Amino acid sequence: MSYINSFIKSAFCFGIALALFTSCQNYKEQRQGNTSTSGMTTLMCDNSFENIMQQEIDVYEYVYPDASIIPYYISESAAIDSLINMKTRLAVISRELTKEETEYLKANKRNPRTQKIAVDAIALIVNPENTIEILSKSEISDILSGTVTRWDQIEPSKMGNINVVFDEAGSSTVKYMKDSLLCGKDFGSNVYAQGSNKAVFDAVKASKNTIGVIGVSWISTDMKVVSHTIEEKAKISASSDTTNLDFNRDVKVLKVRRDDSIEAYKPYQYYIYTGQYPLYRSIYMVCASVAGTTSHGFFSFVTGFQGQKLIQMTGVLPATMQPRMVQIN
């Protein structure tokens, strides 16, 4: 699927869904009965972070059963447009609002509050039969630009052409890789948008020549809570213990090294924290609503202890690290 077709399809579907919701509900957050723990609000979230925010929503609605968060997992640009055009009061994106965007919202009686909620890593996944284990940043750049098109240009290999797959054409993952590794230049003809994160997994599992580019929360598994109910997750997220994370074993997660480093690292939380894993970006939550509303209540939940613990459980590095106490006998 080409980037253009993928983007048009996702934008069209999002437009229809949002129009139906706003026209049918005539949504006004300040209506009677809307508080920080009850009522209804929308959330526009970059689809790269769906796996993170859906867990936040599930637990928040479990803890506060009178509250309802209606998420739209869309491209980052569409999420920002929805916030600027007053179609939502909550957005989760990979950058802070610009000065112009903030001033526009303030001029329209919205006082946006932005807070970093996590640091996400960009993971590179391949088929388990792929023999490659490590890529450097420059090798990744050459693959994305189309300068390197075959696996035997990386190391001796019998594999053929390299294909690279992303989720959505307008996602923050695409923007990050283009801006940080290609300095804004176009991708090569070997780079494709699959339309969803699940489709990235499917493409990698179907072909040993394919590299998938995906947020680390999509490959991380909490070995303690993966099979737990929402009720159990709520209890775990409210506790002060730590979690034990590993990666999805249906795919191979590549190590990545900086060009000036011999050592290569996988996107584990510790290496994200130290900066040794080089592909990472911040996640921000923007709330353009006043205190005492459902939007502000959910914002406070995500940025508070329980919400940050949930983020930690996804394999992403929370903005507020939960300390671990170890007793030594």
Secondary structure, DSSP 4 states (H G I P E B T S, - for coil): --HHHHHHHHHHHHHHHHHHHHHHH---TTSTT-BTTBEEEEEEEEGGGHHHHHHHHHHHHHHSTTEEEEEEEE-HHHHHHHHHTTS-SEEEESSPPPHHHHHHHHHTT---EEEEEEEEEEEEEE-TT----EEEHHHHHHHHHTS--BGGGTSS-S--B-EEEES-TTSHHHHHHHHHHSTTPPP-TTEEE-SSHHHHHHHHHH-TTEEEEEEGGGTEEETTTTT--HHHHHHHHHS-----EEE-TTSEEPEEE-TT-S--B---HHHHHHT-S--EEEEEEEE-S-TTSHHHHHHHHHHSHHHHHHHHHTTSEESSPPP------
